[in-house]
Amino acid sequence: MVLAAGHRPCACCRRGDFVRFMECSQEAVPCKERWTAAHVDAVLHSERYAKDGQNILRTATLETLPHGVIVALDIVTTHDTLPDCWLKWEGQLHRWSHCG
């Protein structure tokens, strides 16, 4: 779910996951110098936001998404400015919010 949200694992509280993430980043996209957290953060940021600062939205069918991903569906929302968010878990969608 972390990568789906466009974030890397924390280097302090999730050290093992962070080290593995950095190893995978280096393997997937080799560069002359070893990847750093700042480099990964810059890449992830550029993949989330357009040059004008707007979020880049991607579309996909639910079947292609992993469990644990949070999605905004292309449906009428209950909020004027924020879409309803849903958690995909074990093949089902569950309404999701920061409030629980």
Distance bins in CASP14 RR format, pairs under 12 A and 6 or more apart:
PFRMAT RR
TARGET T0000
AUTHOR 0000-0000-0000
RMODE 2
METHOD distances of the structure
MODEL  1
1 7 0 0 0 0 1 0 0 0 0 0 0
1 9 0 0 0 0 0 1 0 0 0 0 0
1 17 0 0 0 0 0 1 0 0 0 0 0
1 65 0 0 0 0 0 1 0 0 0 0 0
1 66 0 0 0 0 1 0 0 0 0 0 0
1 67 0 0 0 0 1 0 0 0 0 0 0
1 68 1 0 1 0 0 0 0 0 0 0 0
1 69 1 0 0 1 0 0 0 0 0 0 0
1 70 1 0 0 1 0 0 0 0 0 0 0
1 71 0 0 0 0 0 1 0 0 0 0 0
1 87 0 0 0 0 1 0 0 0 0 0 0
1 88 0 0 0 0 1 0 0 0 0 0 0
1 89 0 0 0 0 0 1 0 0 0 0 0
1 96 0 0 0 0 0 1 0 0 0 0 0
2 8 1 0 0 1 0 0 0 0 0 0 0
2 9 1 0 1 0 0 0 0 0 0 0 0
2 10 0 0 0 0 1 0 0 0 0 0 0
2 14 0 0 0 0 1 0 0 0 0 0 0
2 17 1 0 0 1 0 0 0 0 0 0 0
2 18 0 0 0 0 0 1 0 0 0 0 0
2 20 0 0 0 0 0 1 0 0 0 0 0
2 21 0 0 0 0 1 0 0 0 0 0 0
2 40 0 0 0 0 0 1 0 0 0 0 0
2 44 0 0 0 0 0 1 0 0 0 0 0
2 66 0 0 0 0 0 1 0 0 0 0 0
2 68 0 0 0 0 0 1 0 0 0 0 0
2 69 0 0 0 0 0 1 0 0 0 0 0
2 70 0 0 0 0 0 1 0 0 0 0 0
3 9 0 0 0 0 1 0 0 0 0 0 0
3 17 0 0 0 0 0 1 0 0 0 0 0
3 20 0 0 0 0 0 1 0 0 0 0 0
3 21 0 0 0 0 1 0 0 0 0 0 0
3 24 0 0 0 0 1 0 0 0 0 0 0
3 25 0 0 0 0 0 1 0 0 0 0 0
3 28 0 0 0 0 0 1 0 0 0 0 0
3 40 0 0 0 0 0 1 0 0 0 0 0
3 43 0 0 0 0 0 1 0 0 0 0 0
3 44 0 0 0 0 1 0 0 0 0 0 0
3 47 0 0 0 0 0 1 0 0 0 0 0
3 48 0 0 0 0 0 1 0 0 0 0 0
3 65 0 0 0 0 0 1 0 0 0 0 0
3 66 0 0 0 0 1 0 0 0 0 0 0
3 68 0 0 0 0 0 1 0 0 0 0 0
3 69 0 0 0 0 1 0 0 0 0 0 0
4 44 0 0 0 0 0 1 0 0 0 0 0
4 47 0 0 0 0 0 1 0 0 0 0 0
4 48 0 0 0 0 0 1 0 0 0 0 0
4 58 0 0 0 0 0 1 0 0 0 0 0
4 60 0 0 0 0 0 1 0 0 0 0 0
4 64 0 0 0 0 0 1 0 0 0 0 0
4 65 1 0 0 1 0 0 0 0 0 0 0
4 66 1 0 0 1 0 0 0 0 0 0 0
4 67 0 0 0 0 0 1 0 0 0 0 0
4 68 1 0 0 1 0 0 0 0 0 0 0
4 69 1 0 1 0 0 0 0 0 0 0 0
4 70 1 0 0 1 0 0 0 0 0 0 0
4 71 0 0 0 0 1 0 0 0 0 0 0
4 87 0 0 0 0 0 1 0 0 0 0 0
4 88 0 0 0 0 1 0 0 0 0 0 0
5 44 0 0 0 0 1 0 0 0 0 0 0
5 47 0 0 0 0 0 1 0 0 0 0 0
5 48 0 0 0 0 1 0 0 0 0 0 0
5 55 0 0 0 0 0 1 0 0 0 0 0
5 68 0 0 0 0 0 1 0 0 0 0 0
5 69 0 0 0 0 1 0 0 0 0 0 0
5 70 1 0 0 1 0 0 0 0 0 0 0
5 71 0 0 0 0 0 1 0 0 0 0 0
5 85 0 0 0 0 0 1 0 0 0 0 0
5 87 0 0 0 0 0 1 0 0 0 0 0
5 96 0 0 0 0 0 1 0 0 0 0 0
6 21 0 0 0 0 0 1 0 0 0 0 0
6 40 0 0 0 0 0 1 0 0 0 0 0
6 41 0 0 0 0 1 0 0 0 0 0 0
6 43 0 0 0 0 1 0 0 0 0 0 0
6 44 1 0 1 0 0 0 0 0 0 0 0
6 45 0 0 0 0 1 0 0 0 0 0 0
6 46 0 0 0 0 0 1 0 0 0 0 0
6 47 1 0 0 1 0 0 0 0 0 0 0
6 48 1 0 1 0 0 0 0 0 0 0 0
6 49 0 0 0 0 0 1 0 0 0 0 0
6 55 0 0 0 0 0 1 0 0 0 0 0
6 56 0 0 0 0 0 1 0 0 0 0 0
6 58 0 0 0 0 0 1 0 0 0 0 0
6 69 0 0 0 0 0 1 0 0 0 0 0
6 70 0 0 0 0 0 1 0 0 0 0 0
7 14 0 0 0 0 0 1 0 0 0 0 0
7 17 0 0 0 0 0 1 0 0 0 0 0
7 18 0 0 0 0 0 1 0 0 0 0 0
7 21 0 0 0 0 0 1 0 0 0 0 0
7 37 0 0 0 0 0 1 0 0 0 0 0
7 40 0 0 0 0 1 0 0 0 0 0 0
7 41 0 0 0 0 1 0 0 0 0 0 0
7 43 0 0 0 0 0 1 0 0 0 0 0
7 44 1 0 0 1 0 0 0 0 0 0 0
7 45 0 0 0 0 0 1 0 0 0 0 0
7 47 0 0 0 0 0 1 0 0 0 0 0
7 48 0 0 0 0 1 0 0 0 0 0 0
8 14 0 0 0 0 1 0 0 0 0 0 0
8 16 0 0 0 0 0 1 0 0 0 0 0
8 17 0 0 0 0 1 0 0 0 0 0 0
8 18 1 0 0 1 0 0 0 0 0 0 0
8 19 0 0 0 0 0 1 0 0 0 0 0
8 20 0 0 0 0 0 1 0 0 0 0 0
8 21 1 0 1 0 0 0 0 0 0 0 0
8 22 0 0 0 0 1 0 0 0 0 0 0
8 24 0 0 0 0 0 1 0 0 0 0 0
8 25 0 0 0 0 1 0 0 0 0 0 0
8 35 0 0 0 0 0 1 0 0 0 0 0
8 36 0 0 0 0 0 1 0 0 0 0 0
8 37 1 0 0 1 0 0 0 0 0 0 0
8 38 0 0 0 0 0 1 0 0 0 0 0
8 39 0 0 0 0 0 1 0 0 0 0 0
8 40 1 0 1 0 0 0 0 0 0 0 0
8 41 1 0 0 1 0 0 0 0 0 0 0
8 42 0 0 0 0 0 1 0 0 0 0 0
8 43 0 0 0 0 1 0 0 0 0 0 0
8 44 1 0 0 1 0 0 0 0 0 0 0
8 45 0 0 0 0 0 1 0 0 0 0 0
8 47 0 0 0 0 0 1 0 0 0 0 0
9 15 0 0 0 0 1 0 0 0 0 0 0
9 16 1 0 0 1 0 0 0 0 0 0 0
9 17 1 1 0 0 0 0 0 0 0 0 0
9 18 1 0 1 0 0 0 0 0 0 0 0
9 19 0 0 0 0 1 0 0 0 0 0 0
9 20 0 0 0 0 1 0 0 0 0 0 0
9 21 1 0 1 0 0 0 0 0 0 0 0
9 22 0 0 0 0 1 0 0 0 0 0 0
9 23 0 0 0 0 0 1 0 0 0 0 0
9 24 0 0 0 0 0 1 0 0 0 0 0
9 25 0 0 0 0 0 1 0 0 0 0 0
9 37 0 0 0 0 1 0 0 0 0 0 0
9 40 0 0 0 0 0 1 0 0 0 0 0
9 41 0 0 0 0 0 1 0 0 0 0 0
9 44 0 0 0 0 0 1 0 0 0 0 0
10 16 0 0 0 0 0 1 0 0 0 0 0
10 17 0 0 0 0 1 0 0 0 0 0 0
10 18 1 0 0 1 0 0 0 0 0 0 0
10 19 0 0 0 0 0 1 0 0 0 0 0
10 21 0 0 0 0 0 1 0 0 0 0 0
10 37 0 0 0 0 1 0 0 0 0 0 0
10 41 0 0 0 0 0 1 0 0 0 0 0
11 17 0 0 0 0 1 0 0 0 0 0 0
11 18 1 0 1 0 0 0 0 0 0 0 0
11 19 0 0 0 0 1 0 0 0 0 0 0
11 20 0 0 0 0 0 1 0 0 0 0 0
11 21 0 0 0 0 1 0 0 0 0 0 0
11 22 0 0 0 0 1 0 0 0 0 0 0
11 36 0 0 0 0 0 1 0 0 0 0 0
11 37 1 0 1 0 0 0 0 0 0 0 0
11 38 0 0 0 0 0 1 0 0 0 0 0
11 40 0 0 0 0 0 1 0 0 0 0 0
11 41 0 0 0 0 0 1 0 0 0 0 0
12 18 0 0 0 0 1 0 0 0 0 0 0
12 19 0 0 0 0 0 1 0 0 0 0 0
12 37 0 0 0 0 0 1 0 0 0 0 0
14 20 0 0 0 0 1 0 0 0 0 0 0
14 21 0 0 0 0 1 0 0 0 0 0 0
14 22 0 0 0 0 0 1 0 0 0 0 0
15 21 0 0 0 0 0 1 0 0 0 0 0
15 22 0 0 0 0 0 1 0 0 0 0 0
15 37 0 0 0 0 0 1 0 0 0 0 0
16 22 0 0 0 0 1 0 0 0 0 0 0
16 23 0 0 0 0 1 0 0 0 0 0 0
16 24 0 0 0 0 0 1 0 0 0 0 0
17 23 0 0 0 0 0 1 0 0 0 0 0
17 24 0 0 0 0 0 1 0 0 0 0 0
18 24 0 0 0 0 0 1 0 0 0 0 0
18 25 0 0 0 0 0 1 0 0 0 0 0
18 35 0 0 0 0 0 1 0 0 0 0 0
18 36 0 0 0 0 0 1 0 0 0 0 0
18 37 1 0 0 1 0 0 0 0 0 0 0
18 40 0 0 0 0 1 0 0 0 0 0 0
18 41 0 0 0 0 0 1 0 0 0 0 0
19 25 0 0 0 0 0 1 0 0 0 0 0
19 26 0 0 0 0 0 1 0 0 0 0 0
19 34 0 0 0 0 0 1 0 0 0 0 0
19 35 0 0 0 0 0 1 0 0 0 0 0
19 37 0 0 0 0 0 1 0 0 0 0 0
20 26 0 0 0 0 0 1 0 0 0 0 0
20 27 0 0 0 0 0 1 0 0 0 0 0
21 27 0 0 0 0 0 1 0 0 0 0 0
21 28 0 0 0 0 0 1 0 0 0 0 0
21 35 0 0 0 0 1 0 0 0 0 0 0
21 37 0 0 0 0 1 0 0 0 0 0 0
21 40 1 0 0 1 0 0 0 0 0 0 0
21 41 0 0 0 0 0 1 0 0 0 0 0
21 44 0 0 0 0 0 1 0 0 0 0 0
22 28 0 0 0 0 0 1 0 0 0 0 0
22 29 0 0 0 0 0 1 0 0 0 0 0
22 31 0 0 0 0 0 1 0 0 0 0 0
22 34 0 0 0 0 1 0 0 0 0 0 0
22 35 1 0 1 0 0 0 0 0 0 0 0
22 36 0 0 0 0 1 0 0 0 0 0 0
22 37 1 0 0 1 0 0 0 0 0 0 0
22 38 0 0 0 0 0 1 0 0 0 0 0
22 39 0 0 0 0 1 0 0 0 0 0 0
22 40 1 0 0 1 0 0 0 0 0 0 0
22 41 0 0 0 0 0 1 0 0 0 0 0
23 29 0 0 0 0 0 1 0 0 0 0 0
23 30 0 0 0 0 0 1 0 0 0 0 0
23 34 0 0 0 0 1 0 0 0 0 0 0
23 35 0 0 0 0 1 0 0 0 0 0 0
23 40 0 0 0 0 0 1 0 0 0 0 0
24 30 0 0 0 0 0 1 0 0 0 0 0
24 35 0 0 0 0 1 0 0 0 0 0 0
24 40 0 0 0 0 0 1 0 0 0 0 0
25 31 0 0 0 0 1 0 0 0 0 0 0
25 34 0 0 0 0 1 0 0 0 0 0 0
25 35 1 0 1 0 0 0 0 0 0 0 0
25 36 0 0 0 0 1 0 0 0 0 0 0
25 37 0 0 0 0 0 1 0 0 0 0 0
25 39 0 0 0 0 1 0 0 0 0 0 0
25 40 1 0 1 0 0 0 0 0 0 0 0
25 41 0 0 0 0 0 1 0 0 0 0 0
25 42 0 0 0 0 0 1 0 0 0 0 0
25 43 0 0 0 0 1 0 0 0 0 0 0
25 44 0 0 0 0 1 0 0 0 0 0 0
26 32 0 0 0 0 0 1 0 0 0 0 0
26 33 0 0 0 0 1 0 0 0 0 0 0
26 34 1 0 0 1 0 0 0 0 0 0 0
26 35 1 0 1 0 0 0 0 0 0 0 0
26 36 0 0 0 0 0 1 0 0 0 0 0
26 39 0 0 0 0 0 1 0 0 0 0 0
26 40 0 0 0 0 1 0 0 0 0 0 0
27 34 0 0 0 0 0 1 0 0 0 0 0
27 35 0 0 0 0 1 0 0 0 0 0 0
28 35 0 0 0 0 1 0 0 0 0 0 0
28 40 0 0 0 0 0 1 0 0 0 0 0
28 43 0 0 0 0 0 1 0 0 0 0 0
29 35 1 0 0 1 0 0 0 0 0 0 0
29 39 0 0 0 0 1 0 0 0 0 0 0
29 40 0 0 0 0 1 0 0 0 0 0 0
29 43 0 0 0 0 1 0 0 0 0 0 0
29 47 0 0 0 0 0 1 0 0 0 0 0
31 39 1 0 0 1 0 0 0 0 0 0 0
31 40 0 0 0 0 0 1 0 0 0 0 0
31 43 0 0 0 0 0 1 0 0 0 0 0
32 39 0 0 0 0 0 1 0 0 0 0 0
33 39 0 0 0 0 1 0 0 0 0 0 0
34 40 0 0 0 0 0 1 0 0 0 0 0
35 41 0 0 0 0 0 1 0 0 0 0 0
35 42 0 0 0 0 0 1 0 0 0 0 0
35 43 0 0 0 0 1 0 0 0 0 0 0
35 44 0 0 0 0 0 1 0 0 0 0 0
36 42 0 0 0 0 1 0 0 0 0 0 0
36 43 0 0 0 0 0 1 0 0 0 0 0
37 43 0 0 0 0 0 1 0 0 0 0 0
37 44 0 0 0 0 0 1 0 0 0 0 0
38 44 0 0 0 0 0 1 0 0 0 0 0
38 45 0 0 0 0 0 1 0 0 0 0 0
39 45 0 0 0 0 0 1 0 0 0 0 0
39 46 0 0 0 0 0 1 0 0 0 0 0
40 46 0 0 0 0 0 1 0 0 0 0 0
40 47 0 0 0 0 0 1 0 0 0 0 0
41 47 0 0 0 0 0 1 0 0 0 0 0
41 48 0 0 0 0 0 1 0 0 0 0 0
42 48 0 0 0 0 0 1 0 0 0 0 0
42 49 0 0 0 0 0 1 0 0 0 0 0
43 49 0 0 0 0 0 1 0 0 0 0 0
44 56 0 0 0 0 0 1 0 0 0 0 0
45 51 0 0 0 0 0 1 0 0 0 0 0
45 53 0 0 0 0 0 1 0 0 0 0 0
45 55 0 0 0 0 0 1 0 0 0 0 0
45 56 0 0 0 0 0 1 0 0 0 0 0
46 53 0 0 0 0 0 1 0 0 0 0 0
46 56 0 0 0 0 1 0 0 0 0 0 0
47 55 0 0 0 0 0 1 0 0 0 0 0
47 56 1 0 0 1 0 0 0 0 0 0 0
47 57 0 0 0 0 0 1 0 0 0 0 0
47 58 0 0 0 0 1 0 0 0 0 0 0
48 54 0 0 0 0 0 1 0 0 0 0 0
48 55 1 0 0 1 0 0 0 0 0 0 0
48 56 1 0 0 1 0 0 0 0 0 0 0
48 57 0 0 0 0 1 0 0 0 0 0 0
48 58 0 0 0 0 1 0 0 0 0 0 0
49 55 1 0 0 1 0 0 0 0 0 0 0
49 56 1 0 0 1 0 0 0 0 0 0 0
49 57 0 0 0 0 0 1 0 0 0 0 0
50 56 1 0 1 0 0 0 0 0 0 0 0
50 57 0 0 0 0 1 0 0 0 0 0 0
55 72 0 0 0 0 0 1 0 0 0 0 0
55 82 0 0 0 0 0 1 0 0 0 0 0
55 83 0 0 0 0 0 1 0 0 0 0 0
57 71 0 0 0 0 0 1 0 0 0 0 0
57 72 0 0 0 0 1 0 0 0 0 0 0
57 73 0 0 0 0 0 1 0 0 0 0 0
57 74 0 0 0 0 1 0 0 0 0 0 0
57 83 0 0 0 0 1 0 0 0 0 0 0
58 64 0 0 0 0 0 1 0 0 0 0 0
58 65 0 0 0 0 0 1 0 0 0 0 0
58 69 0 0 0 0 0 1 0 0 0 0 0
58 71 0 0 0 0 1 0 0 0 0 0 0
58 72 0 0 0 0 0 1 0 0 0 0 0
58 74 0 0 0 0 0 1 0 0 0 0 0
59 65 0 0 0 0 0 1 0 0 0 0 0
59 71 0 0 0 0 1 0 0 0 0 0 0
59 72 0 0 0 0 0 1 0 0 0 0 0
59 73 0 0 0 0 0 1 0 0 0 0 0
59 74 1 0 0 1 0 0 0 0 0 0 0
60 66 0 0 0 0 0 1 0 0 0 0 0
60 69 0 0 0 0 1 0 0 0 0 0 0
60 71 0 0 0 0 1 0 0 0 0 0 0
60 72 0 0 0 0 0 1 0 0 0 0 0
60 73 0 0 0 0 0 1 0 0 0 0 0
60 74 0 0 0 0 0 1 0 0 0 0 0
60 88 0 0 0 0 0 1 0 0 0 0 0
61 71 0 0 0 0 0 1 0 0 0 0 0
61 73 0 0 0 0 0 1 0 0 0 0 0
61 74 0 0 0 0 0 1 0 0 0 0 0
61 88 0 0 0 0 0 1 0 0 0 0 0
62 68 0 0 0 0 0 1 0 0 0 0 0
62 69 0 0 0 0 1 0 0 0 0 0 0
62 71 1 0 0 1 0 0 0 0 0 0 0
62 73 0 0 0 0 1 0 0 0 0 0 0
62 74 0 0 0 0 0 1 0 0 0 0 0
62 86 0 0 0 0 1 0 0 0 0 0 0
62 87 0 0 0 0 0 1 0 0 0 0 0
62 88 1 0 0 1 0 0 0 0 0 0 0
62 89 0 0 0 0 0 1 0 0 0 0 0
62 91 0 0 0 0 1 0 0 0 0 0 0
62 92 0 0 0 0 1 0 0 0 0 0 0
62 93 1 0 0 1 0 0 0 0 0 0 0
63 69 0 0 0 0 0 1 0 0 0 0 0
63 88 0 0 0 0 1 0 0 0 0 0 0
63 91 0 0 0 0 1 0 0 0 0 0 0
64 71 0 0 0 0 0 1 0 0 0 0 0
64 88 0 0 0 0 0 1 0 0 0 0 0
65 71 1 0 0 1 0 0 0 0 0 0 0
65 73 0 0 0 0 0 1 0 0 0 0 0
65 86 0 0 0 0 0 1 0 0 0 0 0
65 87 0 0 0 0 0 1 0 0 0 0 0
65 88 1 0 1 0 0 0 0 0 0 0 0
65 89 0 0 0 0 0 1 0 0 0 0 0
65 91 0 0 0 0 1 0 0 0 0 0 0
65 93 0 0 0 0 0 1 0 0 0 0 0
66 87 0 0 0 0 0 1 0 0 0 0 0
66 88 1 0 0 1 0 0 0 0 0 0 0
66 89 0 0 0 0 0 1 0 0 0 0 0
66 90 0 0 0 0 0 1 0 0 0 0 0
66 91 0 0 0 0 0 1 0 0 0 0 0
67 87 0 0 0 0 1 0 0 0 0 0 0
67 88 1 0 0 1 0 0 0 0 0 0 0
67 89 1 0 1 0 0 0 0 0 0 0 0
67 90 1 0 0 1 0 0 0 0 0 0 0
67 91 1 0 0 1 0 0 0 0 0 0 0
67 92 0 0 0 0 1 0 0 0 0 0 0
67 93 0 0 0 0 0 1 0 0 0 0 0
67 94 0 0 0 0 0 1 0 0 0 0 0
68 85 0 0 0 0 0 1 0 0 0 0 0
68 86 0 0 0 0 0 1 0 0 0 0 0
68 87 1 0 0 1 0 0 0 0 0 0 0
68 88 1 0 1 0 0 0 0 0 0 0 0
68 89 1 0 1 0 0 0 0 0 0 0 0
68 90 0 0 0 0 1 0 0 0 0 0 0
68 91 0 0 0 0 0 1 0 0 0 0 0
68 92 0 0 0 0 0 1 0 0 0 0 0
68 93 0 0 0 0 0 1 0 0 0 0 0
68 94 0 0 0 0 1 0 0 0 0 0 0
68 96 0 0 0 0 1 0 0 0 0 0 0
69 85 0 0 0 0 0 1 0 0 0 0 0
69 86 0 0 0 0 1 0 0 0 0 0 0
69 87 1 0 0 1 0 0 0 0 0 0 0
69 88 1 0 1 0 0 0 0 0 0 0 0
69 89 0 0 0 0 1 0 0 0 0 0 0
69 91 0 0 0 0 0 1 0 0 0 0 0
69 93 0 0 0 0 0 1 0 0 0 0 0
69 94 0 0 0 0 0 1 0 0 0 0 0
69 96 0 0 0 0 0 1 0 0 0 0 0
70 83 0 0 0 0 0 1 0 0 0 0 0
70 84 0 0 0 0 0 1 0 0 0 0 0
70 85 1 0 1 0 0 0 0 0 0 0 0
70 86 1 0 0 1 0 0 0 0 0 0 0
70 87 1 0 1 0 0 0 0 0 0 0 0
70 88 1 0 0 1 0 0 0 0 0 0 0
70 89 0 0 0 0 0 1 0 0 0 0 0
70 93 0 0 0 0 0 1 0 0 0 0 0
70 94 0 0 0 0 1 0 0 0 0 0 0
70 95 0 0 0 0 0 1 0 0 0 0 0
70 96 1 0 1 0 0 0 0 0 0 0 0
70 97 0 0 0 0 0 1 0 0 0 0 0
70 98 0 0 0 0 0 1 0 0 0 0 0
71 83 0 0 0 0 1 0 0 0 0 0 0
71 84 0 0 0 0 1 0 0 0 0 0 0
71 85 1 0 0 1 0 0 0 0 0 0 0
71 86 1 0 1 0 0 0 0 0 0 0 0
71 87 0 0 0 0 1 0 0 0 0 0 0
71 88 1 0 0 1 0 0 0 0 0 0 0
71 89 0 0 0 0 0 1 0 0 0 0 0
71 93 1 0 0 1 0 0 0 0 0 0 0
71 94 0 0 0 0 0 1 0 0 0 0 0
71 95 0 0 0 0 0 1 0 0 0 0 0
71 96 0 0 0 0 1 0 0 0 0 0 0
72 79 0 0 0 0 0 1 0 0 0 0 0
72 82 0 0 0 0 1 0 0 0 0 0 0
72 83 1 1 0 0 0 0 0 0 0 0 0
72 84 1 0 0 1 0 0 0 0 0 0 0
72 85 1 0 1 0 0 0 0 0 0 0 0
72 86 1 0 0 1 0 0 0 0 0 0 0
72 87 0 0 0 0 0 1 0 0 0 0 0
72 88 0 0 0 0 0 1 0 0 0 0 0
72 93 0 0 0 0 0 1 0 0 0 0 0
72 95 0 0 0 0 0 1 0 0 0 0 0
72 96 0 0 0 0 1 0 0 0 0 0 0
72 97 0 0 0 0 0 1 0 0 0 0 0
73 83 1 0 0 1 0 0 0 0 0 0 0
73 84 1 0 0 1 0 0 0 0 0 0 0
73 85 0 0 0 0 1 0 0 0 0 0 0
73 86 1 0 0 1 0 0 0 0 0 0 0
73 87 0 0 0 0 0 1 0 0 0 0 0
73 88 0 0 0 0 0 1 0 0 0 0 0
73 93 1 0 0 1 0 0 0 0 0 0 0
73 95 0 0 0 0 0 1 0 0 0 0 0
73 96 0 0 0 0 0 1 0 0 0 0 0
74 83 0 0 0 0 1 0 0 0 0 0 0
74 84 0 0 0 0 0 1 0 0 0 0 0
74 86 0 0 0 0 0 1 0 0 0 0 0
75 83 0 0 0 0 1 0 0 0 0 0 0
75 84 1 0 0 1 0 0 0 0 0 0 0
75 85 0 0 0 0 0 1 0 0 0 0 0
75 86 0 0 0 0 1 0 0 0 0 0 0
75 93 0 0 0 0 0 1 0 0 0 0 0
75 95 0 0 0 0 0 1 0 0 0 0 0
76 83 0 0 0 0 1 0 0 0 0 0 0
76 84 0 0 0 0 1 0 0 0 0 0 0
77 83 1 0 1 0 0 0 0 0 0 0 0
77 84 1 0 1 0 0 0 0 0 0 0 0
77 85 0 0 0 0 1 0 0 0 0 0 0
77 86 0 0 0 0 0 1 0 0 0 0 0
77 95 0 0 0 0 0 1 0 0 0 0 0
78 84 1 0 0 1 0 0 0 0 0 0 0
78 85 0 0 0 0 0 1 0 0 0 0 0
78 95 0 0 0 0 1 0 0 0 0 0 0
78 97 0 0 0 0 0 1 0 0 0 0 0
79 85 0 0 0 0 0 1 0 0 0 0 0
79 97 0 0 0 0 0 1 0 0 0 0 0
82 96 0 0 0 0 0 1 0 0 0 0 0
82 97 0 0 0 0 1 0 0 0 0 0 0
82 98 0 0 0 0 0 1 0 0 0 0 0
83 95 0 0 0 0 0 1 0 0 0 0 0
83 96 0 0 0 0 0 1 0 0 0 0 0
83 97 0 0 0 0 0 1 0 0 0 0 0
84 93 0 0 0 0 0 1 0 0 0 0 0
84 94 0 0 0 0 0 1 0 0 0 0 0
84 95 1 0 0 1 0 0 0 0 0 0 0
84 96 0 0 0 0 1 0 0 0 0 0 0
84 97 0 0 0 0 1 0 0 0 0 0 0
85 93 0 0 0 0 1 0 0 0 0 0 0
85 94 0 0 0 0 1 0 0 0 0 0 0
85 95 1 0 0 1 0 0 0 0 0 0 0
85 96 1 0 1 0 0 0 0 0 0 0 0
85 97 1 0 0 1 0 0 0 0 0 0 0
85 98 0 0 0 0 1 0 0 0 0 0 0
85 99 0 0 0 0 0 1 0 0 0 0 0
85 100 0 0 0 0 0 1 0 0 0 0 0
86 92 0 0 0 0 1 0 0 0 0 0 0
86 93 1 0 1 0 0 0 0 0 0 0 0
86 94 1 0 0 1 0 0 0 0 0 0 0
86 95 1 0 0 1 0 0 0 0 0 0 0
86 96 1 0 1 0 0 0 0 0 0 0 0
86 97 0 0 0 0 0 1 0 0 0 0 0
87 93 1 0 0 1 0 0 0 0 0 0 0
87 94 1 0 1 0 0 0 0 0 0 0 0
87 95 1 0 0 1 0 0 0 0 0 0 0
87 96 1 0 1 0 0 0 0 0 0 0 0
87 97 0 0 0 0 1 0 0 0 0 0 0
87 100 0 0 0 0 0 1 0 0 0 0 0
88 94 0 0 0 0 1 0 0 0 0 0 0
88 95 0 0 0 0 0 1 0 0 0 0 0
88 96 0 0 0 0 1 0 0 0 0 0 0
89 95 0 0 0 0 0 1 0 0 0 0 0
89 96 0 0 0 0 1 0 0 0 0 0 0
94 100 0 0 0 0 0 1 0 0 0 0 0
END
